[in-house]
Amino acid sequence: MIKRLLVVPCLFIVACVSQPAQFRPTRRVLPPSTGTKTLPGTVVKNPPHMVPTPSAPPAATEVAAENNLIKEAHQKELSKEIMKEVAKEPIAPPAQFVEEVPDLLSLIKNPRVPRTKILEAINRETNLASIDKALEQPATEAQVQVYRPLLYYKGAQVAQKNRRLDLAMQYYRALTSQYPQLPVAAKANAEIALLQAAQEVDSKVIGAILPLTGKNANIGQHALNAIRLGLGLNKPNSNLRLAIFDSQSSAELAVEGVEKLVRDDKAIAIIGGLSSKEALAAAQKADLLSVPFIGLSQKAGLTTVGDYVFRNSLTAEMQVDRLVQYAFEKLGAKRFAVLYPNDAYGVEFANIYWDHVLARGGQMTAAQIYNPKENDFTTAIQKMVGTYYIEGRQEEYDQRVKDIALEKKGKLDKNKDKKVKPKNTRIHEVQENVLPPIVDFDVLFIPDTGKSLGQVMAFMKVNDVLHTTYLGTNIWNSPDLVKRAGTQTNQVYFVDALDMNDASIRQTPFFLEYTAAYNEEPALIEMQVFESAKILRDLLSSGSSSREAVASRLRILGRVPGVNGELRMSNSRELERPLQILSLETGLVKKVD
């Protein structure tokens, strides 16, 4: 039975008698959820393997025996489930989650394992030896035979991932010849045609997959403008062509876009994937077809899809690394806290922040989650500073209540003697803030919007936390931050790749050219898209004329000039750039490092 990893939510910083609890778990903050606060995670650890050749197709008598064993009704029912699994393109799991699974054949033969679990296991399988072992079973093994169509299809995909295209063709053709009546056979025929078409390449064509209609059309159009400039299409001597596909912000259409750009336009490389789902889907298909793909999304683990996938984006890893470095080296922080929304963005940043703090020898003293729709942060803040659970500080609480009662009595007696009407002061109210907050952190990271920061600041003040140093991501770099938090006395630091208050950035060739061409200033996404297109243009002009050549050159790209600084292609095929630390001071955003 496949085990699942459950991450249990923790209520950090439970108040104690003398000091707050110190937490030193190896890891994990709460995962995002819908309605609940835990999510299971199931992934597979795949050992190294040698790529085998598939077994020979069975003889005609064996095929007939198989067809008799597979009941028609069962076959139709299973084919629907198989098509659902076929729609899931393979992707390597994130390295931090590890899970062992039984041998695939043993799993298939086990009558206690539900069919859905077997289908999931086949879809996750990346070992051709395991797939072949199941395919080699005799026709009398009815439990195995019903899964042969999906095993053939999965074997073909794994072979493609290993750049064994001839082997992939063998699997696909075995499937189409033995099970021509199944829907999965039609899918296999389409893949065969696509693989054959992918052998032709036009070294003058770059593909772009962008949302040009729908809710993200405005962003997509700006990105398209930047690609045109990066490829030099506005110049009279340009010899490149841009093939465009409108993804409409759909992951399914993004996959169709890759297929169309490869099959019809013969694109040598593709740029696109502004949203996480689009980027992941397009990257998986492009890598399967051995087409260089430069993604534009912050999606975690995008380049782990395969060695034909690259990225130019300001990722969570990059931002947190720079932010924590600054907190350690320039702010002298040793104790760290995080207050984060229970959504994909907040959880991803919180986990990465946690890792980077521990990696540098820092101490995580508080981590508190909140509903992303929350407007009242009282409970979250009280839990974080040890004033919510009074049981842990009962003696201190009781003494404080007595002191406040005596203070109240003294004030009342004094006012009675002076015939002064008592003011509605704190000691005359229900004492919510009886216990003083325990602020045992030097900096507080909030991976949320400037609006949320402003709300948190207000509620921190209400809860007697008057001075805090806040850390944030690049989404704070907006006029909204000044509006929401500009009048506060706290220290606010965040990270970004672009400081629009820096006049020199507006004098760069890209900014001048973009502004002249489109009568508006570009933002960070346009800058990244322009750089990606410019890099491809330079590679093609220097003689790279095949997809493998382009991918190879990208992997060893090293350092190249970017719009506002040097870019470097990392070993994980991420384009890295210098990041700036910005601060909110007296209502103005300023660069501080």
N, C-alpha and C positions, 0 to 999 in steps of 0.2 A: 504494500500500500504506500502510495506516495505521501511523504510527510509534508506538512505545511509549516512555514515559519510564521508565527504570530508575534506581532509587536504589540505589547500591552501598554496602554497609556499610563504615564507616570505623573503624579501630582507632585511636582518638585517644590522644594523649600517648605516643608512642613515645619511649623514653628516649634521650637524647643525651649527649654528653660533659660539657658544662658546664651546660646548662639544658634544660628540656623544650621540645619542639617547639611552636611557636605556630601555631594554626590560624585562618585567616581566610577560610573558604569563604563564599560568598554565602548558603548555606543548606544545608540538609536533613540531618535526622537520619534514622536508620533507620526505615522503615515497619514496622508490625506484620506478622507472618506466621504461618503454621502449618507448622512443620517447617523452613522455610528462612528466610533473613534478608534477602531482597529481594522486593519486590512491584512489578510493573509498574503504572503508572497511565495510563489513556488517557481523555482528555477532549477536548472540542471548543471552539474559539473561534468564536463566532457573530457575524458582522458585523451592524450595524444594517440593518433591512430595512423595506420597505413591505409591508403586508398586501395581497396581490392577491385577486381573486375567482377561484374555481376555474373550470377550463374546462367547457364545456357537456358533459353526458353524451353519449357517442357514439350514433350512430344505430343502429337495430336491426340493420342489416347488419354494422356494425362489431362489435357485441356478439356476433353469431353467429360472426364471424371470430375474435374473441378466444377464444371458448369452444372453437373447433376447435383453436386454437393451444396452448391449455393442456391438456396431457394429463391425463386424470383421475387417474392414479396420482401424477403429479408434483404435481398440485393438492392431493391429500389429504396427501401428504408435507409439502408446503410449508405447508399450513394449520396443521399441528401446530407448526411453527417460528414461524409468524405469531402463534399464540396465546401462545407463550412471550414474544414481544416485546410483545404487547398488554398482558400482565400487568405489564410494567415501565412504571410511570407516569413521565412526563417530569419532570426536575428540572434546573435550571441548574447547570452544573459549578462547583466552587470556582474563584475568580478566579486563585489562585496557580498553577494548573496550566493550561497553554495548549498547544494542539496544532492544527495546521492539517490539514484533510482535503481530498481532491480533491472536485470538483463531484460532487453526488450522482448525477446522470444518467451521468456518465463512469464512475463507480464501478460502477453497475448494468450498464453495457454492456461493461465490461471482463471478458472471459471468464476471465482469470487470477485474478480476485478470488473467493474462496470465498463460497458462499451465506451462511454464518454471518456473515461480515464485512459483507456487504450488508445483512442484516437488522439488524445492530447499528448500521450507519450510518443507516439509515432511522429507527430508534428514537431516535437522538440528534439527528436533524434538527430544527431550529427555524425554518427559513426556508421560508415558504409558497411563495415564488417557485421555490425548488428543487424542492419537492414537485410544484407545478403543471407545471413544465417536464417532469418525468418522466411525469406523468399525460397530458400533451398529445401524447405520442408516438403515432404511428399504430399500428393493430392489427397491422401486419406486423412490428413490433419485438417479437418473441417474448420476448427476454430481459427487456424492460421489463414486458411485460404480466403476467407471473407475479407481479409484486410490486404490482400495482395495488390489490388489497384492503388490504394493509398501508399503502400510500401514502394511500389514502382515509381510513383510520382515523387515521393519524398526522396528516394534514392537519386532521381534525376536532379532535384534541387541541390542536394548535398554535393553531387558531382560538379554542378555548376559553381557552387561556392568554392570548390577546390580547383577551379579552372580546368576541369576535365570535361570539356565540351563533347568530345566523341563518346565518352562514357555516359554523359547525360542523355545524349541521343539514343543510346542503346536502351536505357531505362524507359524513356518516353515511347519508343517504338515497340518495346515489349508490352507496354500498357495498351497502346492503341490497337495492336494486333490481337491481343488476347481478350480485351474487354471493350470492343468498339461500341457496344450499346450503352455504356455508362457515360454520364455527363462529364466525368473526370477525363475521359478519353478525348472529348472535344477540347478540353482545356490543354491536354498534352499536345494535341495537334497544333493548337495556337502557339504553344511554347516552341515547338519544333520550327514552325514558320518564322517565329521571332528570332530564334537563334541563327537560322540561316540568313535572315535579313541583316542581322547584326554583324555579319562578316564584312559588309560593305561600309566604308567610312568616308565621309567628305570632310577633309581637314580644314575646310573653310567655313564650316557651319558650327555655331555654338547654339545650344538649346537653352531656353529659359522657361521655367515652370513657375508662374506667378498668379495670384488671385487678381484678375482684371475686371471681374464683375462680382457683385455680392458685397458683404459687409466690409471686407478688407480691400476693396478695389482701389481706394485712394493710396494705401500703402503700396499695393502692387504696381500701380502706375508710376509712383515715384521711384520704385526699384527698377522698373523698366527703363525709365529715363537715365538712370545711373549706368545701367548695363550698356545702353547705346553709346554713352560717352566713353565708358571704359574700353569698348571695342573699337572706338574711333569711327563709328558709322556716320558721324556728322562731317567727316573729312572726305574730300573728293577722291583721294587715292586709296580709300579703304577697299580691301579685297575680301573682307569677311562678311558673312551673312548671319543674321539672327533669326532663329526659328522659335516662335513663341507659342506657348500652350497656356490657356486660361484654366487654372485649377479650381476656381470658384471657392477656394478655401476647403476643398474636399480631399481627403486622403485617397479615396478611390479614384478620383479624377487625376490626382497627382501620379498614380501608378499608370493610368492610361496615357498620361502625358509623356512619361519616360518611354513607354512602348511606341507611341506615335513618333516621337523625336528620333528614336533609334531606327524604327522600321521605315518611315517615310522620308525623314529629313537627313538620315545618316549622320546625325550630330556626333562630333568627336568628343564633346564634353557638355555637361549640363550644369546650370546654376539655378538654384531655387529653393523652395521649402521655407517659406517665411514662418509658418506656424509649426508647432511641434509635430502634430499628426501628419501634416503634409510632408515635412522633412523626413520623418522616419519612413513613411511609406515609399517615397520616391527614392530615398537612399538604399533601401533594401532591394528595390527592383533594379536600380542602376548598378549596384554592386553585383547582383546576380548575372547581369549582362556584361559585366566588366567595362562599364562606362564611367569615366571620372565624373564625380558629382560633388559640387561645392555647395554645402548646405548653409542656410542663413539663420537657422533657428538656434535658440539656446538649449534645445532639448538635451537632457543629460544622456551621455553615452552614445551620442549620434555616430561618432566616428568609429565606435566599436563594431558597427554593422559589418564593416569589411574594409579591405585596404584600397578600395577605389572610392572611398568616402572621405571627404575633406570638409572643413568648416571654417567660415570667417564670421564669427559672432562673439559678442561679449558674454561669455558663459558665466554661470554661477560660480564655478570653480575659480575662474580668473578673478572675479570680483572679490570673493571672500579671501583668497590668498593675499591680495593687495591690502585689503581692509584690515585683516588680522595682523599682517606684517606692520602696518602703520601703528596699530594700537599697541603692539609690543614695543616697537623701536622708538616711536615718537611720543606716544602718550604714557608709556611706562606701565601699561595695564598688565596685571597678572591674573586677575579674577574676572571672569566673563559670564554674562547672562544673555539669554535670548527670549524674546517675547514674540511669538509668531502665529500667523493665521493657519487654521487647519485646511489649507488648500495645497495644490501641487507646488505652487511657487514658494509658499512659506516653508513647507516641509523640506523641500529640496535644499533651500538655502540654510535652514536650521541644521540639517544633518551635516552639510559640508562645513559650516561654521564650527560645529562641535568637533569635527575631525581635525580641522586646522588649528584650533585652540590647543587641543591635546597634543598634536604633533609638535608644537612649539614649546611644550612644557607648561602651558597655562592651566588654569583650574576653572572648570565649569561649575559655578555655584548655584545657578538658577536657570530653569528652562520651563516656560509656561506657554501653553497653547490657548487659543481663543477662537471662537466662531468668526469666520471672515465677515459675516453680516452683523457682527456685534457693534453696538454704539456705546455701550456702558462697559468700561474696562475695570470697574471696581473689584469684582471678584478675582479676575486674573491677576491684577496688581497685588491684592491682598495675599493671595496664595504665594506670589513671587517674593514678597518681603516679610512673610512670616506672621501676618496679623489675621489670617483667616481661620486657622485651626488653633483656637485658644487652649485646647487641651494640653498641648505641648508646653505652654507657658502659663499654666493655671495659677501657680503661686504668684507669679509676677502680675497676672491679670487681676487676681483678687486684691492684691495690695494696691494696685492702681485705682481700682474701683473705690476702695476705702479712702484713698487720698483725694480723689475727685469729689467724693461725697462730703468730706471735711471742708474742702475748698469751697464747695457750693454753699455749705451751711454758713461758713465764715462770711462769704459775700452777701448772703441773704441777711444775716444779722447786721452787717455794716450798713447795708442799704436801708434796712428797717429803721435803724437809729437815725439815719440822715433823711428818712422819708423819701428815698429815691426809688423810682420804679425800676426793677431789675431789667437789664438788657437781655435780649435773646442770644446769649453767648453760648459758647461751646459747652460749658459745664451745666447749662440748663437744658441741654438737648439729650436725646438718646445717644449714649456714648459709643459710636461706631469705631472711633479711633482711640480706644482705651489704651491699647498696646502701641508702643512706638515701633515704627518699621525697622527692620534689620536689613540695611542695604549693604550686603557683603560682596558687591561686585563693583568693579572699576568702570566698566562700559556695558551698555545694554544694546544689543543688536535687534532691530525690528525690520524684518524683510517684508515690508508692506508699503503702502502709498504714503505720500506726504499728508494726506487727510488723516490717515490712521495715526501717524506720528503726532499730529496736533491734538487729536483726541486723547492719546495716551499721556501726553505731557499735562493736559488739563487734569486728568484723573490721578496722575502721580502727585500733583500738587494737593489735591483734595485729600489724598492719603498720606500727607506729610512727607512725601519724598520730594524735596524742593530742588535739589541740584543733581543732575544726572548727565553723563556723557553718552550720547546716542550715536549708534553706527547704523548706516543704511546702504541700500543698493542704488544703482543708477536711476531707478524710477523716482528717486527724490529730486533728481536734477530737472526741476520744472518750476514754473511760476507758482504752482499750487503749494509747494513747500514754503515759499516766502509768505504766502497768504495765510497758511495754516499755523506755521511755527515761527515766523519771523520776529514776533514780539517777545518770545520766550528768552529766559536768561540761561538756558541750558546750552551745553556744547553739542553741536551737531556736525557729524562728519559722514560723508558718503563718497562713493567711488564712481568714476565714469571715464570714458575714453575721450570725451569731447567737452571742452569748456567754452561755451558759446560767448562767455564774457571776455574771452581772450581775442583781442583784435587781430592778432597775427594769423589766426586760423582762417579768417575771412580773406586773407591775401594769398592763400595757397592757390596754385593753378586749378585744382579741382573746384574749389568754391567759386572762383571767378568764372570758370567756364560753365558750371552748372547754373549759377545765378544769371549769367548772360543768356543762356539757352532757354531757361524755363521761367525766368523772372521771379524766382523765389529761392530762399536759402535751403541747402540740403541739410538733413539731419544725419544721425549716426548710421542708420540703416542704408541710406544712399551712399555714404562714404564706404561702407563695407562692401556693398554690391559693386561699386565702381572699382575698388581695389581687386576684387575677385575677377571681374571681367578683364581688367588691365593685365593681370598676371597671366591669364589664359592667352590673351592677345600677344604678349611678349614671348610666351613659350612657342606659339605657333609661328611667329615671325622668325624665331631662331631655328626652325627646322623640325620641330616635333610634328609628325604627320600621322601618328596612329594613337589609338586610345591608350595602349600600354605605354607608349613613349611619353604621353602627356602625364599619365599617372605616375610614372617613374620619376619624371622631372619634378612633379609636385612634391613627392615624398622627400626628395633631397633638395628642396628649394632653398633652405637655409634662410639667410637674411635678405630682404628686399625692401626698397623704400615704399612707405605707405603715404596716405594723405597728410597726416600730421605726426609722423615719426616712423621709425623702423619697424617692419613686421618680421616675424620669425616663424617658420613652419616647425612645429614641435614634432617629436617622435610619434605622437598620437594623431598626427595630421591635423592639428589645430593651428590656425594662424593667430599668433599671439602679438599683442601690441602694448606699448607703454600706457599704463593707466594712471589717472590723476586722482589725488585726494582733494575733495572740495569741502568747504565748510560754510555754514550759515552764520554770518556775523553781522550784527546790527541790521538785520533785514536784507542783507546782500549775500549772494553766493560768491565765494572767493576760492581760488586755488591756493592750497597750503602746502602741497607736496607733489 
